Amino acid sequence: MRWILALPLLLSAAACEAKPAGNSATENAIPTAAEPVTLKAADGVTVYGRLYKAAQPKALILLFHQAGSSKDEYATIAPRLVEAGYSALAIDQRAGGGLFGKNETAAALGREADYLEARPDLQAALDWAQARHLPIILWGSSYSSSLIFPLAADHPQGIVALLSFSPGEYFDSDKQMIRRAAAKVTVPVFIASANSKEETDEADPVMAALPKSAQNERYVPQHGVHGSSTLIASRNPEGAEANWREVLAFLNRVTSAK
């Protein structure tokens, strides 16, 4: 198991929702390569997404957003993954909002959904991905970074790795659910969090619950923020590039052997 510990972070993030910050027009631009996708969850809810295609993808990455957010959380992250050789599908979960841009799934639902209600949305994305016959990588941010563990534990077919940004036991109905699921995940896992006591106290038990493996990586950056925003320069100007290097190195490691 690899542990990367850096210097203390001066500014910590909220436990489950990042605070809104200004977006540049460049960061919010949707590349022409992105295609709209609609999926149908098992309970009939329409899930809206955006597909970013690599020419010869090493894997297909499923991108799940944080609380109060949408697929636009990945408007700058997904194109960089495409540049690195990965196709990516970012979806709007029903538990979300307009932090980065409109959440079409939540808007169509017409009411506020809780985190656990988003599980069928993640499942719909995985079902769609499994039909593409590519190696699948699950990527979650905040509450969704926790939900990818039971998703992978219950439906492991085709999944080759997980990237979990700021996970924790965020679900009041069962404060052991994520650790129990993590104990069943046998593929390589990358867990990142901001270097604050609040975040590490949430993420460390999830890491400890994983089966022991040298392929797993616990990353606490010198400069980091909550969730996948740790890779967005406008939200983490001091640390985004260093954090990208760790993420891309992990992705290369878990896909180069495939």
LONUPA-801047 format. One record per residue (C-alpha): residue in one letter; x negated, y, z. Coordinates in nm, 3 decimals. Layout:
<recs>
REC  type       xx       yy       zz
REC     A        X        Y        Z
...
</recs>
This chain:
<recs>
REC  type       xx       yy       zz
REC     M    0.000    0.000    0.000
REC     R   -0.141    0.339   -0.097
REC     W   -0.095    0.637    0.133
REC     I   -0.182    0.987    0.015
REC     L   -0.174    1.252    0.288
REC     A   -0.258    1.613    0.217
REC     L   -0.291    1.937    0.411
REC     P    0.014    2.076    0.592
REC     L    0.278    2.241    0.379
REC     L    0.347    2.602    0.472
REC     L    0.708    2.601    0.363
REC     S    0.935    2.300    0.427
REC     A    1.253    2.213    0.241
REC     A    1.603    2.134    0.359
REC     A    1.675    1.771    0.443
REC     C    1.913    1.702    0.159
REC     E    1.973    2.014   -0.053
REC     A    1.713    2.249   -0.192
REC     K    1.792    2.617   -0.172
REC     P    1.877    2.780   -0.503
REC     A    1.595    2.973   -0.666
REC     G    1.568    3.176   -0.978
REC     N    1.532    2.982   -1.304
REC     S    1.344    3.111   -1.605
REC     A    1.510    3.090   -1.943
REC     T    1.225    2.869   -2.061
REC     E    1.272    2.620   -1.781
REC     N    1.645    2.595   -1.843
REC     A    1.622    2.558   -2.219
REC     I    1.759    2.227   -2.347
REC     P    1.528    2.077   -2.612
REC     T    1.680    1.997   -2.948
REC     A    1.571    1.635   -2.897
REC     A    1.824    1.594   -2.615
REC     E    2.151    1.421   -2.704
REC     P    2.479    1.431   -2.508
REC     V    2.591    1.094   -2.369
REC     T    2.916    0.998   -2.199
REC     L    2.953    0.686   -1.987
REC     K    3.252    0.530   -1.815
REC     A    3.215    0.434   -1.450
REC     A    3.387    0.120   -1.322
REC     D    3.662    0.328   -1.157
REC     G    3.736    0.509   -1.483
REC     V    3.552    0.834   -1.413
REC     T    3.374    0.980   -1.716
REC     V    3.006    1.041   -1.648
REC     Y    2.831    1.304   -1.857
REC     G    2.462    1.278   -1.940
REC     R    2.182    1.391   -2.162
REC     L    1.942    1.153   -2.338
REC     Y    1.584    1.250   -2.415
REC     K    1.421    1.012   -2.664
REC     A    1.055    0.923   -2.705
REC     A    0.949    0.791   -3.045
REC     Q    0.807    0.465   -2.907
REC     P    0.916    0.456   -2.543
REC     K    0.712    0.269   -2.286
REC     A    1.022    0.259   -2.066
REC     L    1.361    0.420   -2.012
REC     I    1.380    0.639   -1.702
REC     L    1.716    0.704   -1.538
REC     L    1.715    1.047   -1.374
REC     F    1.956    1.106   -1.083
REC     H    1.992    1.450   -0.924
REC     Q    2.019    1.583   -0.571
REC     A    2.318    1.720   -0.379
REC     G    2.482    2.026   -0.532
REC     S    2.297    1.968   -0.857
REC     S    2.339    1.833   -1.209
REC     K    2.151    1.676   -1.500
REC     D    1.994    2.020   -1.559
REC     E    1.771    1.951   -1.259
REC     Y    1.570    1.760   -1.521
REC     A    1.576    2.022   -1.799
REC     T    1.199    2.069   -1.769
REC     I    1.108    1.731   -1.619
REC     A    1.262    1.508   -1.887
REC     P    1.083    1.673   -2.183
REC     R    0.752    1.623   -2.006
REC     L    0.834    1.257   -1.957
REC     V    0.908    1.232   -2.330
REC     E    0.567    1.384   -2.402
REC     A    0.415    1.110   -2.186
REC     G    0.595    0.841   -2.387
REC     Y    0.911    0.776   -2.186
REC     S    1.274    0.808   -2.289
REC     A    1.497    0.949   -2.016
REC     L    1.867    0.971   -1.938
REC     A    1.977    1.241   -1.693
REC     I    2.337    1.218   -1.570
REC     D    2.583    1.437   -1.382
REC     Q    2.694    1.248   -1.073
REC     R    3.034    1.328   -0.926
REC     A    2.863    1.432   -0.601
REC     G    2.692    1.743   -0.733
REC     G    2.735    2.104   -0.836
REC     G    2.591    2.402   -1.018
REC     L    2.252    2.445   -0.852
REC     F    2.070    2.411   -1.185
REC     G    2.359    2.424   -1.431
REC     K    2.713    2.298   -1.475
REC     N    2.789    1.949   -1.350
REC     E    3.042    1.824   -1.605
REC     T    3.128    1.505   -1.416
REC     A    3.204    1.689   -1.093
REC     A    3.398    1.960   -1.277
REC     A    3.617    1.705   -1.455
REC     L    3.681    1.518   -1.130
REC     G    3.835    1.834   -0.987
REC     R    3.741    1.776   -0.625
REC     E    3.435    1.749   -0.402
REC     A    3.298    1.395   -0.383
REC     D    3.072    1.259   -0.113
REC     Y    2.735    1.099   -0.179
REC     L    2.846    0.738   -0.164
REC     E    3.119    0.804   -0.419
REC     A    2.842    0.861   -0.674
REC     R    2.733    0.497   -0.666
REC     P    2.955    0.397   -0.964
REC     D    2.794    0.677   -1.167
REC     L    2.446    0.539   -1.104
REC     Q    2.572    0.190   -1.184
REC     A    2.721    0.311   -1.514
REC     A    2.384    0.455   -1.612
REC     L    2.207    0.132   -1.522
REC     D    2.460   -0.078   -1.715
REC     W    2.404    0.144   -2.018
REC     A    2.025    0.116   -1.982
REC     Q    2.025   -0.261   -1.944
REC     A    2.189   -0.291   -2.286
REC     R    1.892   -0.103   -2.442
REC     H    1.644   -0.384   -2.364
REC     L    1.367   -0.153   -2.248
REC     P    1.186   -0.159   -1.915
REC     I    1.395    0.053   -1.677
REC     I    1.264    0.296   -1.416
REC     L    1.498    0.444   -1.155
REC     W    1.424    0.802   -1.044
REC     G    1.621    0.975   -0.769
REC     S    1.621    1.313   -0.594
REC     S    1.733    1.354   -0.232
REC     Y    2.056    1.156   -0.173
REC     S    2.021    0.978   -0.508
REC     S    1.661    0.888   -0.423
REC     S    1.813    0.682   -0.144
REC     L    2.091    0.529   -0.353
REC     I    1.845    0.388   -0.607
REC     F    1.733    0.132   -0.345
REC     P    2.066   -0.051   -0.311
REC     L    2.113   -0.016   -0.686
REC     A    1.780   -0.189   -0.753
REC     A    1.834   -0.447   -0.480
REC     D    2.176   -0.549   -0.612
REC     H    2.108   -0.525   -0.987
REC     P    1.734   -0.579   -1.049
REC     Q    1.759   -0.695   -1.411
REC     G    1.513   -0.500   -1.625
REC     I    1.401   -0.261   -1.348
REC     V    1.022   -0.230   -1.331
REC     A    0.971    0.059   -1.085
REC     L    1.138    0.321   -0.864
REC     L    1.042    0.684   -0.801
REC     S    1.212    0.826   -0.493
REC     F    1.178    1.199   -0.414
REC     S    1.277    1.280   -0.052
REC     P    1.475    0.969    0.047
REC     G    1.641    0.914    0.381
REC     E    1.931    0.756    0.563
REC     Y    2.171    1.032    0.461
REC     F    2.491    0.829    0.493
REC     D    2.678    0.856    0.822
REC     S    2.873    0.534    0.768
REC     D    2.556    0.323    0.783
REC     K    2.223    0.460    0.904
REC     Q    2.034    0.141    0.815
REC     M    2.166    0.090    0.462
REC     I    1.868    0.225    0.269
REC     R    1.608    0.041    0.475
REC     R    1.794   -0.288    0.435
REC     A    1.808   -0.236    0.060
REC     A    1.443   -0.127    0.039
REC     A    1.340   -0.454    0.203
REC     K    1.481   -0.637   -0.101
REC     V    1.307   -0.427   -0.369
REC     T    1.014   -0.617   -0.519
REC     V    0.903   -0.378   -0.796
REC     P    0.650   -0.095   -0.743
REC     V    0.790    0.207   -0.558
REC     F    0.666    0.568   -0.545
REC     I    0.803    0.767   -0.251
REC     A    0.734    1.141   -0.228
REC     S    0.845    1.398    0.025
REC     A    0.754    1.745    0.138
REC     N    0.499    1.754    0.418
REC     S    0.738    1.854    0.694
REC     K    0.831    1.649    0.999
REC     E    1.196    1.648    0.895
REC     E    1.119    1.501    0.553
REC     T    0.852    1.254    0.661
REC     D    1.074    1.129    0.945
REC     E    1.336    1.043    0.683
REC     A    1.106    0.899    0.416
REC     D    0.853    0.703    0.623
REC     P    1.099    0.439    0.754
REC     V    1.214    0.370    0.398
REC     M    0.853    0.317    0.295
REC     A    0.789    0.093    0.595
REC     A    1.086   -0.125    0.503
REC     L    0.950   -0.211    0.158
REC     P    0.782   -0.548    0.109
REC     K    0.408   -0.500    0.150
REC     S    0.246   -0.435   -0.187
REC     A   -0.059   -0.254   -0.316
REC     Q    0.161   -0.130   -0.599
REC     N    0.369    0.090   -0.366
REC     E    0.267    0.452   -0.317
REC     R    0.361    0.699   -0.044
REC     Y    0.279    1.051   -0.158
REC     V    0.284    1.355    0.069
REC     P    0.153    1.648   -0.135
REC     Q   -0.042    1.945   -0.013
REC     H    0.224    2.164   -0.172
REC     G    0.566    2.011   -0.215
REC     V    0.936    2.088   -0.189
REC     H    1.247    1.878   -0.148
REC     G    1.347    1.630   -0.415
REC     S    1.244    1.632   -0.780
REC     S    1.202    2.011   -0.759
REC     T    0.850    1.935   -0.637
REC     L    0.767    1.898   -1.009
REC     I    0.930    2.224   -1.121
REC     A    0.682    2.512   -1.143
REC     S    0.935    2.785   -1.062
REC     R    1.025    2.609   -0.737
REC     N    0.681    2.479   -0.647
REC     P    0.427    2.701   -0.825
REC     E    0.134    2.595   -0.607
REC     G    0.188    2.222   -0.625
REC     A    0.387    2.118   -0.932
REC     E    0.088    2.034   -1.153
REC     A   -0.093    1.832   -0.887
REC     N    0.227    1.643   -0.814
REC     W    0.278    1.572   -1.183
REC     R   -0.066    1.412   -1.198
REC     E    0.029    1.165   -0.926
REC     V    0.364    1.085   -1.086
REC     L    0.219    1.029   -1.433
REC     A   -0.061    0.815   -1.294
REC     F    0.196    0.594   -1.117
REC     L    0.410    0.567   -1.429
REC     N    0.110    0.476   -1.641
REC     R    0.005    0.212   -1.391
REC     V    0.344    0.040   -1.371
REC     T    0.406    0.044   -1.747
REC     S    0.058   -0.032   -1.883
REC     A    0.087   -0.394   -1.775
REC     K    0.427   -0.438   -1.941
</recs>
